[in-house]
């Protein structure tokens, strides 16, 4: 096995995304860790991106109470289109 062990993303107080020597992605949110193949992680990222786009439409239409509405931060990643 290789010595690959890279933190791909980290958000203090929320979680991390790591790529380990087993060539799996370990997505940790709070106390929960989901281990998945790289392709499954990519599909999950697409799924969440689509959900956020739909949620943005719902928030823009005023269908959520103001205190329920998330803060949308748009950061461009070289991996995202």
N, CA, C and O atoms as a Maestro MAE file, in Angstrom:
{
 s_m_m2io_version
 :::
 2.0.0
}

f_m_ct {
 s_m_title
 :::
 protein
 m_atom[324] {
  # First column is atom index #
  i_m_mmod_type
  r_m_x_coord
  r_m_y_coord
  r_m_z_coord
  i_m_residue_number
  s_m_chain_name
  s_m_pdb_residue_name
  s_m_pdb_atom_name
  i_m_atomic_number
  :::
  1 25 0.828 -1.185 0.000 1 A "UNK " " N  " 7
  2 3 0.000 0.000 0.000 1 A "UNK " " CA " 6
  3 2 0.870 1.245 0.000 1 A "UNK " " C  " 6
  4 15 1.992 1.237 0.506 1 A "UNK " " O  " 8
  5 25 0.339 2.305 -0.571 2 A "UNK " " N  " 7
  6 3 1.071 3.566 -0.583 2 A "UNK " " CA " 6
  7 2 0.872 4.287 0.743 2 A "UNK " " C  " 6
  8 15 0.049 3.886 1.565 2 A "UNK " " O  " 8
  9 25 1.628 5.342 0.935 3 A "UNK " " N  " 7
  10 3 1.520 6.143 2.151 3 A "UNK " " CA " 6
  11 2 0.565 7.316 1.951 3 A "UNK " " C  " 6
  12 15 0.629 8.299 2.689 3 A "UNK " " O  " 8
  13 25 -0.314 7.220 0.964 4 A "UNK " " N  " 7
  14 3 -1.248 8.296 0.664 4 A "UNK " " CA " 6
  15 2 -2.193 8.519 1.836 4 A "UNK " " C  " 6
  16 15 -2.854 7.590 2.299 4 A "UNK " " O  " 8
  17 25 -2.247 9.732 2.301 5 A "UNK " " N  " 7
  18 3 -3.166 10.128 3.358 5 A "UNK " " CA " 6
  19 2 -3.280 11.641 3.273 5 A "UNK " " C  " 6
  20 15 -2.492 12.362 3.885 5 A "UNK " " O  " 8
  21 25 -4.256 12.123 2.518 6 A "UNK " " N  " 7
  22 3 -4.375 13.556 2.257 6 A "UNK " " CA " 6
  23 2 -5.715 14.082 2.742 6 A "UNK " " C  " 6
  24 15 -6.760 13.479 2.498 6 A "UNK " " O  " 8
  25 25 -5.670 15.209 3.429 7 A "UNK " " N  " 7
  26 3 -6.896 15.909 3.786 7 A "UNK " " CA " 6
  27 2 -7.268 16.773 2.591 7 A "UNK " " C  " 6
  28 15 -6.533 17.688 2.221 7 A "UNK " " O  " 8
  29 25 -8.412 16.475 1.994 8 A "UNK " " N  " 7
  30 3 -8.869 17.205 0.805 8 A "UNK " " CA " 6
  31 2 -9.614 18.480 1.176 8 A "UNK " " C  " 6
  32 15 -9.568 19.474 0.451 8 A "UNK " " O  " 8
  33 25 -10.303 18.440 2.316 9 A "UNK " " N  " 7
  34 3 -11.037 19.618 2.787 9 A "UNK " " CA " 6
  35 2 -11.284 19.472 4.282 9 A "UNK " " C  " 6
  36 15 -11.395 18.367 4.814 9 A "UNK " " O  " 8
  37 25 -11.365 20.617 4.937 10 A "UNK " " N  " 7
  38 3 -11.637 20.609 6.376 10 A "UNK " " CA " 6
  39 2 -12.384 21.877 6.738 10 A "UNK " " C  " 6
  40 15 -12.036 22.966 6.280 10 A "UNK " " O  " 8
  41 25 -13.397 21.736 7.549 11 A "UNK " " N  " 7
  42 3 -14.150 22.885 8.049 11 A "UNK " " CA " 6
  43 2 -14.269 22.698 9.552 11 A "UNK " " C  " 6
  44 15 -14.974 21.804 10.019 11 A "UNK " " O  " 8
  45 25 -13.576 23.545 10.311 12 A "UNK " " N  " 7
  46 3 -13.561 23.437 11.762 12 A "UNK " " CA " 6
  47 2 -14.976 23.439 12.317 12 A "UNK " " C  " 6
  48 15 -15.789 24.296 11.970 12 A "UNK " " O  " 8
  49 25 -15.256 22.494 13.162 13 A "UNK " " N  " 7
  50 3 -16.567 22.390 13.782 13 A "UNK " " CA " 6
  51 2 -17.574 21.624 12.946 13 A "UNK " " C  " 6
  52 15 -18.670 21.338 13.427 13 A "UNK " " O  " 8
  53 25 -17.240 21.287 11.722 14 A "UNK " " N  " 7
  54 3 -18.167 20.553 10.867 14 A "UNK " " CA " 6
  55 2 -17.608 19.191 10.499 14 A "UNK " " C  " 6
  56 15 -18.200 18.167 10.843 14 A "UNK " " O  " 8
  57 25 -16.465 19.160 9.799 15 A "UNK " " N  " 7
  58 3 -15.936 17.867 9.397 15 A "UNK " " CA " 6
  59 2 -14.772 17.958 8.440 15 A "UNK " " C  " 6
  60 15 -14.215 19.029 8.200 15 A "UNK " " O  " 8
  61 25 -14.415 16.794 7.893 16 A "UNK " " N  " 7
  62 3 -13.292 16.694 6.976 16 A "UNK " " CA " 6
  63 2 -13.606 15.727 5.844 16 A "UNK " " C  " 6
  64 15 -14.514 14.900 5.927 16 A "UNK " " O  " 8
  65 25 -12.819 15.865 4.787 17 A "UNK " " N  " 7
  66 3 -12.831 14.912 3.682 17 A "UNK " " CA " 6
  67 2 -11.388 14.485 3.488 17 A "UNK " " C  " 6
  68 15 -10.506 15.310 3.249 17 A "UNK " " O  " 8
  69 25 -11.158 13.170 3.595 18 A "UNK " " N  " 7
  70 3 -9.797 12.651 3.459 18 A "UNK " " CA " 6
  71 2 -9.741 11.564 2.399 18 A "UNK " " C  " 6
  72 15 -10.705 10.830 2.184 18 A "UNK " " O  " 8
  73 25 -8.597 11.477 1.743 19 A "UNK " " N  " 7
  74 3 -8.281 10.382 0.829 19 A "UNK " " CA " 6
  75 2 -7.198 9.575 1.520 19 A "UNK " " C  " 6
  76 15 -6.164 10.128 1.895 19 A "UNK " " O  " 8
  77 25 -7.414 8.280 1.695 20 A "UNK " " N  " 7
  78 3 -6.437 7.497 2.442 20 A "UNK " " CA " 6
  79 2 -5.749 6.467 1.551 20 A "UNK " " C  " 6
  80 15 -6.054 6.342 0.365 20 A "UNK " " O  " 8
  81 25 -4.826 5.743 2.143 21 A "UNK " " N  " 7
  82 3 -4.027 4.764 1.408 21 A "UNK " " CA " 6
  83 2 -4.873 3.641 0.816 21 A "UNK " " C  " 6
  84 15 -4.432 2.977 -0.122 21 A "UNK " " O  " 8
  85 25 -6.060 3.415 1.333 22 A "UNK " " N  " 7
  86 3 -6.941 2.383 0.767 22 A "UNK " " CA " 6
  87 2 -7.675 2.896 -0.473 22 A "UNK " " C  " 6
  88 15 -8.518 2.198 -1.036 22 A "UNK " " O  " 8
  89 25 -7.347 4.118 -0.892 23 A "UNK " " N  " 7
  90 3 -7.927 4.768 -2.071 23 A "UNK " " CA " 6
  91 2 -9.431 4.986 -1.929 23 A "UNK " " C  " 6
  92 15 -10.181 4.942 -2.903 23 A "UNK " " O  " 8
  93 25 -9.845 5.221 -0.692 24 A "UNK " " N  " 7
  94 3 -11.234 5.545 -0.387 24 A "UNK " " CA " 6
  95 2 -11.300 6.964 0.148 24 A "UNK " " C  " 6
  96 15 -10.329 7.492 0.691 24 A "UNK " " O  " 8
  97 25 -12.464 7.564 -0.017 25 A "UNK " " N  " 7
  98 3 -12.738 8.872 0.559 25 A "UNK " " CA " 6
  99 2 -13.422 8.639 1.896 25 A "UNK " " C  " 6
  100 15 -14.344 7.830 2.001 25 A "UNK " " O  " 8
  101 25 -12.967 9.352 2.913 26 A "UNK " " N  " 7
  102 3 -13.575 9.294 4.237 26 A "UNK " " CA " 6
  103 2 -14.179 10.671 4.503 26 A "UNK " " C  " 6
  104 15 -13.463 11.643 4.744 26 A "UNK " " O  " 8
  105 25 -15.506 10.734 4.454 27 A "UNK " " N  " 7
  106 3 -16.251 11.970 4.685 27 A "UNK " " CA " 6
  107 2 -16.742 11.952 6.123 27 A "UNK " " C  " 6
  108 15 -17.571 11.120 6.492 27 A "UNK " " O  " 8
  109 25 -16.229 12.872 6.936 28 A "UNK " " N  " 7
  110 3 -16.609 12.932 8.347 28 A "UNK " " CA " 6
  111 2 -17.385 14.211 8.596 28 A "UNK " " C  " 6
  112 15 -16.897 15.314 8.348 28 A "UNK " " O  " 8
  113 25 -18.608 14.040 9.095 29 A "UNK " " N  " 7
  114 3 -19.454 15.160 9.504 29 A "UNK " " CA " 6
  115 2 -19.798 14.899 10.962 29 A "UNK " " C  " 6
  116 15 -20.518 13.953 11.282 29 A "UNK " " O  " 8
  117 25 -19.275 15.752 11.845 30 A "UNK " " N  " 7
  118 3 -19.482 15.521 13.278 30 A "UNK " " CA " 6
  119 2 -18.947 14.150 13.654 30 A "UNK " " C  " 6
  120 15 -17.813 13.816 13.311 30 A "UNK " " O  " 8
  121 25 -19.747 13.350 14.354 31 A "UNK " " N  " 7
  122 3 -19.275 12.044 14.804 31 A "UNK " " CA " 6
  123 2 -19.447 10.928 13.766 31 A "UNK " " C  " 6
  124 15 -19.113 9.775 14.040 31 A "UNK " " O  " 8
  125 25 -19.961 11.259 12.591 32 A "UNK " " N  " 7
  126 3 -20.258 10.235 11.582 32 A "UNK " " CA " 6
  127 2 -19.233 10.275 10.454 32 A "UNK " " C  " 6
  128 15 -18.943 11.339 9.908 32 A "UNK " " O  " 8
  129 25 -18.687 9.112 10.108 33 A "UNK " " N  " 7
  130 3 -17.776 8.995 8.977 33 A "UNK " " CA " 6
  131 2 -18.364 8.028 7.960 33 A "UNK " " C  " 6
  132 15 -18.780 6.922 8.304 33 A "UNK " " O  " 8
  133 25 -18.394 8.460 6.704 34 A "UNK " " N  " 7
  134 3 -18.848 7.624 5.602 34 A "UNK " " CA " 6
  135 2 -17.633 7.346 4.726 34 A "UNK " " C  " 6
  136 15 -16.955 8.272 4.281 34 A "UNK " " O  " 8
  137 25 -17.362 6.072 4.484 35 A "UNK " " N  " 7
  138 3 -16.259 5.670 3.628 35 A "UNK " " CA " 6
  139 2 -16.840 5.273 2.272 35 A "UNK " " C  " 6
  140 15 -17.785 4.488 2.199 35 A "UNK " " O  " 8
  141 25 -16.264 5.825 1.198 36 A "UNK " " N  " 7
  142 3 -16.802 5.523 -0.126 36 A "UNK " " CA " 6
  143 2 -15.711 5.555 -1.183 36 A "UNK " " C  " 6
  144 15 -14.652 6.154 -0.993 36 A "UNK " " O  " 8
  145 25 -15.991 4.901 -2.290 37 A "UNK " " N  " 7
  146 3 -15.088 4.937 -3.434 37 A "UNK " " CA " 6
  147 2 -15.054 6.365 -3.981 37 A "UNK " " C  " 6
  148 15 -15.995 7.136 -3.790 37 A "UNK " " O  " 8
  149 25 -13.975 6.701 -4.653 38 A "UNK " " N  " 7
  150 3 -13.816 8.051 -5.204 38 A "UNK " " CA " 6
  151 2 -14.981 8.397 -6.134 38 A "UNK " " C  " 6
  152 15 -15.500 9.512 -6.072 38 A "UNK " " O  " 8
  153 25 -15.400 7.469 -6.989 39 A "UNK " " N  " 7
  154 3 -16.512 7.727 -7.915 39 A "UNK " " CA " 6
  155 2 -17.813 7.981 -7.151 39 A "UNK " " C  " 6
  156 15 -18.582 8.868 -7.522 39 A "UNK " " O  " 8
  157 25 -18.063 7.223 -6.105 40 A "UNK " " N  " 7
  158 3 -19.270 7.439 -5.292 40 A "UNK " " CA " 6
  159 2 -19.216 8.810 -4.625 40 A "UNK " " C  " 6
  160 15 -20.242 9.482 -4.512 40 A "UNK " " O  " 8
  161 25 -18.036 9.231 -4.183 41 A "UNK " " N  " 7
  162 3 -17.890 10.561 -3.586 41 A "UNK " " CA " 6
  163 2 -18.196 11.643 -4.623 41 A "UNK " " C  " 6
  164 15 -18.878 12.620 -4.316 41 A "UNK " " O  " 8
  165 25 -17.696 11.474 -5.844 42 A "UNK " " N  " 7
  166 3 -17.961 12.443 -6.911 42 A "UNK " " CA " 6
  167 2 -19.456 12.538 -7.197 42 A "UNK " " C  " 6
  168 15 -19.983 13.633 -7.392 42 A "UNK " " O  " 8
  169 25 -20.132 11.409 -7.223 43 A "UNK " " N  " 7
  170 3 -21.579 11.408 -7.454 43 A "UNK " " CA " 6
  171 2 -22.317 12.068 -6.289 43 A "UNK " " C  " 6
  172 15 -23.309 12.768 -6.494 43 A "UNK " " O  " 8
  173 25 -21.834 11.842 -5.074 44 A "UNK " " N  " 7
  174 3 -22.429 12.467 -3.893 44 A "UNK " " CA " 6
  175 2 -22.255 13.987 -3.944 44 A "UNK " " C  " 6
  176 15 -23.175 14.731 -3.604 44 A "UNK " " O  " 8
  177 25 -21.082 14.439 -4.367 45 A "UNK " " N  " 7
  178 3 -20.834 15.879 -4.481 45 A "UNK " " CA " 6
  179 2 -21.788 16.509 -5.493 45 A "UNK " " C  " 6
  180 15 -22.308 17.601 -5.263 45 A "UNK " " O  " 8
  181 25 -22.018 15.825 -6.608 46 A "UNK " " N  " 7
  182 3 -22.955 16.321 -7.620 46 A "UNK " " CA " 6
  183 2 -24.370 16.375 -7.055 46 A "UNK " " C  " 6
  184 15 -25.101 17.338 -7.287 46 A "UNK " " O  " 8
  185 25 -24.748 15.349 -6.322 47 A "UNK " " N  " 7
  186 3 -26.071 15.296 -5.700 47 A "UNK " " CA " 6
  187 2 -26.270 16.467 -4.738 47 A "UNK " " C  " 6
  188 15 -27.313 17.121 -4.759 47 A "UNK " " O  " 8
  189 25 -25.278 16.730 -3.901 48 A "UNK " " N  " 7
  190 3 -25.383 17.826 -2.933 48 A "UNK " " CA " 6
  191 2 -25.390 19.176 -3.640 48 A "UNK " " C  " 6
  192 15 -26.112 20.083 -3.227 48 A "UNK " " O  " 8
  193 25 -24.599 19.323 -4.698 49 A "UNK " " N  " 7
  194 3 -24.591 20.574 -5.474 49 A "UNK " " CA " 6
  195 2 -25.980 20.831 -6.063 49 A "UNK " " C  " 6
  196 15 -26.472 21.958 -6.016 49 A "UNK " " O  " 8
  197 25 -26.609 19.798 -6.612 50 A "UNK " " N  " 7
  198 3 -27.955 19.950 -7.171 50 A "UNK " " CA " 6
  199 2 -28.956 20.324 -6.082 50 A "UNK " " C  " 6
  200 15 -29.840 21.152 -6.301 50 A "UNK " " O  " 8
  201 25 -28.812 19.714 -4.917 51 A "UNK " " N  " 7
  202 3 -29.711 20.030 -3.803 51 A "UNK " " CA " 6
  203 2 -29.548 21.480 -3.362 51 A "UNK " " C  " 6
  204 15 -30.537 22.151 -3.067 51 A "UNK " " O  " 8
  205 25 -28.317 21.968 -3.312 52 A "UNK " " N  " 7
  206 3 -28.070 23.358 -2.920 52 A "UNK " " CA " 6
  207 2 -28.656 24.327 -3.945 52 A "UNK " " C  " 6
  208 15 -29.185 25.373 -3.572 52 A "UNK " " O  " 8
  209 25 -28.568 23.992 -5.226 53 A "UNK " " N  " 7
  210 3 -29.154 24.849 -6.255 53 A "UNK " " CA " 6
  211 2 -30.669 24.916 -6.099 53 A "UNK " " C  " 6
  212 15 -31.256 25.989 -6.237 53 A "UNK " " O  " 8
  213 25 -31.309 23.783 -5.813 54 A "UNK " " N  " 7
  214 3 -32.753 23.753 -5.598 54 A "UNK " " CA " 6
  215 2 -33.123 24.518 -4.335 54 A "UNK " " C  " 6
  216 15 -34.111 25.251 -4.312 54 A "UNK " " O  " 8
  217 25 -32.331 24.345 -3.291 55 A "UNK " " N  " 7
  218 3 -32.575 25.072 -2.041 55 A "UNK " " CA " 6
  219 2 -32.448 26.575 -2.252 55 A "UNK " " C  " 6
  220 15 -33.218 27.344 -1.675 55 A "UNK " " O  " 8
  221 25 -31.495 27.006 -3.065 56 A "UNK " " N  " 7
  222 3 -31.330 28.437 -3.348 56 A "UNK " " CA " 6
  223 2 -32.581 29.003 -4.021 56 A "UNK " " C  " 6
  224 15 -32.978 30.134 -3.739 56 A "UNK " " O  " 8
  225 25 -33.198 28.232 -4.898 57 A "UNK " " N  " 7
  226 3 -34.433 28.672 -5.559 57 A "UNK " " CA " 6
  227 2 -35.557 28.800 -4.527 57 A "UNK " " C  " 6
  228 15 -36.321 29.765 -4.548 57 A "UNK " " O  " 8
  229 25 -35.648 27.831 -3.636 58 A "UNK " " N  " 7
  230 3 -36.676 27.853 -2.598 58 A "UNK " " CA " 6
  231 2 -36.478 29.063 -1.682 58 A "UNK " " C  " 6
  232 15 -37.444 29.746 -1.339 58 A "UNK " " O  " 8
  233 25 -35.245 29.326 -1.289 59 A "UNK " " N  " 7
  234 3 -34.950 30.478 -0.425 59 A "UNK " " CA " 6
  235 2 -35.274 31.772 -1.161 59 A "UNK " " C  " 6
  236 15 -35.883 32.673 -0.584 59 A "UNK " " O  " 8
  237 25 -34.875 31.876 -2.429 60 A "UNK " " N  " 7
  238 3 -35.135 33.086 -3.214 60 A "UNK " " CA " 6
  239 2 -36.628 33.340 -3.372 60 A "UNK " " C  " 6
  240 15 -37.058 34.490 -3.446 60 A "UNK " " O  " 8
  241 25 -37.418 32.274 -3.424 61 A "UNK " " N  " 7
  242 3 -38.869 32.419 -3.563 61 A "UNK " " CA " 6
  243 2 -39.532 32.765 -2.230 61 A "UNK " " C  " 6
  244 15 -40.741 32.993 -2.179 61 A "UNK " " O  " 8
  245 25 -38.748 32.804 -1.158 62 A "UNK " " N  " 7
  246 3 -39.288 33.161 0.146 62 A "UNK " " CA " 6
  247 2 -40.085 32.048 0.804 62 A "UNK " " C  " 6
  248 15 -40.905 32.308 1.685 62 A "UNK " " O  " 8
  249 25 -39.850 30.812 0.385 63 A "UNK " " N  " 7
  250 3 -40.613 29.692 0.932 63 A "UNK " " CA " 6
  251 2 -40.047 29.154 2.243 63 A "UNK " " C  " 6
  252 15 -40.632 28.249 2.838 63 A "UNK " " O  " 8
  253 25 -38.932 29.688 2.696 64 A "UNK " " N  " 7
  254 3 -38.364 29.328 3.994 64 A "UNK " " CA " 6
  255 2 -38.403 30.552 4.879 64 A "UNK " " C  " 6
  256 15 -38.213 31.673 4.407 64 A "UNK " " O  " 8
  257 25 -38.651 30.343 6.168 65 A "UNK " " N  " 7
  258 3 -38.554 31.449 7.119 65 A "UNK " " CA " 6
  259 2 -37.127 31.968 7.094 65 A "UNK " " C  " 6
  260 15 -36.193 31.197 6.872 65 A "UNK " " O  " 8
  261 25 -36.947 33.242 7.313 66 A "UNK " " N  " 7
  262 3 -35.631 33.867 7.243 66 A "UNK " " CA " 6
  263 2 -34.627 33.179 8.158 66 A "UNK " " C  " 6
  264 15 -33.470 33.002 7.778 66 A "UNK " " O  " 8
  265 25 -35.053 32.787 9.364 67 A "UNK " " N  " 7
  266 3 -34.117 32.147 10.285 67 A "UNK " " CA " 6
  267 2 -33.741 30.729 9.851 67 A "UNK " " C  " 6
  268 15 -32.738 30.189 10.319 67 A "UNK " " O  " 8
  269 25 -34.530 30.122 8.967 68 A "UNK " " N  " 7
  270 3 -34.216 28.791 8.452 68 A "UNK " " CA " 6
  271 2 -33.291 28.847 7.243 68 A "UNK " " C  " 6
  272 15 -32.613 27.868 6.931 68 A "UNK " " O  " 8
  273 25 -33.263 29.985 6.565 69 A "UNK " " N  " 7
  274 3 -32.509 30.103 5.323 69 A "UNK " " CA " 6
  275 2 -31.005 30.027 5.582 69 A "UNK " " C  " 6
  276 15 -30.493 30.731 6.452 69 A "UNK " " O  " 8
  277 25 -30.297 29.181 4.838 70 A "UNK " " N  " 7
  278 3 -28.843 29.080 5.007 70 A "UNK " " CA " 6
  279 2 -28.140 30.268 4.385 70 A "UNK " " C  " 6
  280 15 -28.700 30.968 3.541 70 A "UNK " " O  " 8
  281 25 -26.916 30.485 4.806 71 A "UNK " " N  " 7
  282 3 -26.068 31.490 4.182 71 A "UNK " " CA " 6
  283 2 -25.346 30.799 3.031 71 A "UNK " " C  " 6
  284 15 -24.640 29.814 3.248 71 A "UNK " " O  " 8
  285 25 -25.512 31.293 1.836 72 A "UNK " " N  " 7
  286 3 -24.879 30.688 0.670 72 A "UNK " " CA " 6
  287 2 -23.544 31.356 0.414 72 A "UNK " " C  " 6
  288 15 -23.475 32.554 0.140 72 A "UNK " " O  " 8
  289 25 -22.489 30.572 0.507 73 A "UNK " " N  " 7
  290 3 -21.149 31.052 0.208 73 A "UNK " " CA " 6
  291 2 -20.730 30.409 -1.104 73 A "UNK " " C  " 6
  292 15 -20.730 29.186 -1.240 73 A "UNK " " O  " 8
  293 25 -20.380 31.232 -2.046 74 A "UNK " " N  " 7
  294 3 -19.974 30.716 -3.345 74 A "UNK " " CA " 6
  295 2 -18.457 30.772 -3.454 74 A "UNK " " C  " 6
  296 15 -17.876 31.847 -3.601 74 A "UNK " " O  " 8
  297 25 -17.833 29.630 -3.384 75 A "UNK " " N  " 7
  298 3 -16.391 29.564 -3.602 75 A "UNK " " CA " 6
  299 2 -16.147 28.630 -4.772 75 A "UNK " " C  " 6
  300 15 -16.717 27.542 -4.849 75 A "UNK " " O  " 8
  301 25 -15.312 29.061 -5.657 76 A "UNK " " N  " 7
  302 3 -15.005 28.275 -6.840 76 A "UNK " " CA " 6
  303 2 -13.909 27.288 -6.535 76 A "UNK " " C  " 6
  304 15 -12.858 27.651 -6.006 76 A "UNK " " O  " 8
  305 25 -14.154 26.055 -6.865 77 A "UNK " " N  " 7
  306 3 -13.167 25.003 -6.700 77 A "UNK " " CA " 6
  307 2 -12.700 24.603 -8.083 77 A "UNK " " C  " 6
  308 15 -13.509 24.570 -9.009 77 A "UNK " " O  " 8
  309 25 -11.420 24.297 -8.259 78 A "UNK " " N  " 7
  310 3 -10.952 23.862 -9.570 78 A "UNK " " CA " 6
  311 2 -11.601 22.553 -10.004 78 A "UNK " " C  " 6
  312 15 -11.532 22.194 -11.180 78 A "UNK " " O  " 8
  313 25 -12.230 21.835 -9.075 79 A "UNK " " N  " 7
  314 3 -12.871 20.566 -9.405 79 A "UNK " " CA " 6
  315 2 -14.321 20.759 -9.847 79 A "UNK " " C  " 6
  316 15 -14.912 19.846 -10.424 79 A "UNK " " O  " 8
  317 25 -14.902 21.927 -9.587 80 A "UNK " " N  " 7
  318 3 -16.308 22.170 -9.902 80 A "UNK " " CA " 6
  319 2 -16.425 23.024 -11.162 80 A "UNK " " C  " 6
  320 15 -15.558 23.852 -11.440 80 A "UNK " " O  " 8
  321 25 -17.492 22.819 -11.916 81 A "UNK " " N  " 7
  322 3 -17.741 23.579 -13.142 81 A "UNK " " CA " 6
  323 2 -18.666 24.732 -12.864 81 A "UNK " " C  " 6
  324 15 -18.996 25.492 -13.774 81 A "UNK " " O  " 8
  :::
 }
 m_bond[323] {
  # First column is bond index #
  i_m_from
  i_m_to
  i_m_order
  :::
  1 1 2 1
  2 2 3 1
  3 3 4 2
  4 3 5 1
  5 5 6 1
  6 6 7 1
  7 7 8 2
  8 7 9 1
  9 9 10 1
  10 10 11 1
  11 11 12 2
  12 11 13 1
  13 13 14 1
  14 14 15 1
  15 15 16 2
  16 15 17 1
  17 17 18 1
  18 18 19 1
  19 19 20 2
  20 19 21 1
  21 21 22 1
  22 22 23 1
  23 23 24 2
  24 23 25 1
  25 25 26 1
  26 26 27 1
  27 27 28 2
  28 27 29 1
  29 29 30 1
  30 30 31 1
  31 31 32 2
  32 31 33 1
  33 33 34 1
  34 34 35 1
  35 35 36 2
  36 35 37 1
  37 37 38 1
  38 38 39 1
  39 39 40 2
  40 39 41 1
  41 41 42 1
  42 42 43 1
  43 43 44 2
  44 43 45 1
  45 45 46 1
  46 46 47 1
  47 47 48 2
  48 47 49 1
  49 49 50 1
  50 50 51 1
  51 51 52 2
  52 51 53 1
  53 53 54 1
  54 54 55 1
  55 55 56 2
  56 55 57 1
  57 57 58 1
  58 58 59 1
  59 59 60 2
  60 59 61 1
  61 61 62 1
  62 62 63 1
  63 63 64 2
  64 63 65 1
  65 65 66 1
  66 66 67 1
  67 67 68 2
  68 67 69 1
  69 69 70 1
  70 70 71 1
  71 71 72 2
  72 71 73 1
  73 73 74 1
  74 74 75 1
  75 75 76 2
  76 75 77 1
  77 77 78 1
  78 78 79 1
  79 79 80 2
  80 79 81 1
  81 81 82 1
  82 82 83 1
  83 83 84 2
  84 83 85 1
  85 85 86 1
  86 86 87 1
  87 87 88 2
  88 87 89 1
  89 89 90 1
  90 90 91 1
  91 91 92 2
  92 91 93 1
  93 93 94 1
  94 94 95 1
  95 95 96 2
  96 95 97 1
  97 97 98 1
  98 98 99 1
  99 99 100 2
  100 99 101 1
  101 101 102 1
  102 102 103 1
  103 103 104 2
  104 103 105 1
  105 105 106 1
  106 106 107 1
  107 107 108 2
  108 107 109 1
  109 109 110 1
  110 110 111 1
  111 111 112 2
  112 111 113 1
  113 113 114 1
  114 114 115 1
  115 115 116 2
  116 115 117 1
  117 117 118 1
  118 118 119 1
  119 119 120 2
  120 119 121 1
  121 121 122 1
  122 122 123 1
  123 123 124 2
  124 123 125 1
  125 125 126 1
  126 126 127 1
  127 127 128 2
  128 127 129 1
  129 129 130 1
  130 130 131 1
  131 131 132 2
  132 131 133 1
  133 133 134 1
  134 134 135 1
  135 135 136 2
  136 135 137 1
  137 137 138 1
  138 138 139 1
  139 139 140 2
  140 139 141 1
  141 141 142 1
  142 142 143 1
  143 143 144 2
  144 143 145 1
  145 145 146 1
  146 146 147 1
  147 147 148 2
  148 147 149 1
  149 149 150 1
  150 150 151 1
  151 151 152 2
  152 151 153 1
  153 153 154 1
  154 154 155 1
  155 155 156 2
  156 155 157 1
  157 157 158 1
  158 158 159 1
  159 159 160 2
  160 159 161 1
  161 161 162 1
  162 162 163 1
  163 163 164 2
  164 163 165 1
  165 165 166 1
  166 166 167 1
  167 167 168 2
  168 167 169 1
  169 169 170 1
  170 170 171 1
  171 171 172 2
  172 171 173 1
  173 173 174 1
  174 174 175 1
  175 175 176 2
  176 175 177 1
  177 177 178 1
  178 178 179 1
  179 179 180 2
  180 179 181 1
  181 181 182 1
  182 182 183 1
  183 183 184 2
  184 183 185 1
  185 185 186 1
  186 186 187 1
  187 187 188 2
  188 187 189 1
  189 189 190 1
  190 190 191 1
  191 191 192 2
  192 191 193 1
  193 193 194 1
  194 194 195 1
  195 195 196 2
  196 195 197 1
  197 197 198 1
  198 198 199 1
  199 199 200 2
  200 199 201 1
  201 201 202 1
  202 202 203 1
  203 203 204 2
  204 203 205 1
  205 205 206 1
  206 206 207 1
  207 207 208 2
  208 207 209 1
  209 209 210 1
  210 210 211 1
  211 211 212 2
  212 211 213 1
  213 213 214 1
  214 214 215 1
  215 215 216 2
  216 215 217 1
  217 217 218 1
  218 218 219 1
  219 219 220 2
  220 219 221 1
  221 221 222 1
  222 222 223 1
  223 223 224 2
  224 223 225 1
  225 225 226 1
  226 226 227 1
  227 227 228 2
  228 227 229 1
  229 229 230 1
  230 230 231 1
  231 231 232 2
  232 231 233 1
  233 233 234 1
  234 234 235 1
  235 235 236 2
  236 235 237 1
  237 237 238 1
  238 238 239 1
  239 239 240 2
  240 239 241 1
  241 241 242 1
  242 242 243 1
  243 243 244 2
  244 243 245 1
  245 245 246 1
  246 246 247 1
  247 247 248 2
  248 247 249 1
  249 249 250 1
  250 250 251 1
  251 251 252 2
  252 251 253 1
  253 253 254 1
  254 254 255 1
  255 255 256 2
  256 255 257 1
  257 257 258 1
  258 258 259 1
  259 259 260 2
  260 259 261 1
  261 261 262 1
  262 262 263 1
  263 263 264 2
  264 263 265 1
  265 265 266 1
  266 266 267 1
  267 267 268 2
  268 267 269 1
  269 269 270 1
  270 270 271 1
  271 271 272 2
  272 271 273 1
  273 273 274 1
  274 274 275 1
  275 275 276 2
  276 275 277 1
  277 277 278 1
  278 278 279 1
  279 279 280 2
  280 279 281 1
  281 281 282 1
  282 282 283 1
  283 283 284 2
  284 283 285 1
  285 285 286 1
  286 286 287 1
  287 287 288 2
  288 287 289 1
  289 289 290 1
  290 290 291 1
  291 291 292 2
  292 291 293 1
  293 293 294 1
  294 294 295 1
  295 295 296 2
  296 295 297 1
  297 297 298 1
  298 298 299 1
  299 299 300 2
  300 299 301 1
  301 301 302 1
  302 302 303 1
  303 303 304 2
  304 303 305 1
  305 305 306 1
  306 306 307 1
  307 307 308 2
  308 307 309 1
  309 309 310 1
  310 310 311 1
  311 311 312 2
  312 311 313 1
  313 313 314 1
  314 314 315 1
  315 315 316 2
  316 315 317 1
  317 317 318 1
  318 318 319 1
  319 319 320 2
  320 319 321 1
  321 321 322 1
  322 322 323 1
  323 323 324 2
  :::
 }
}
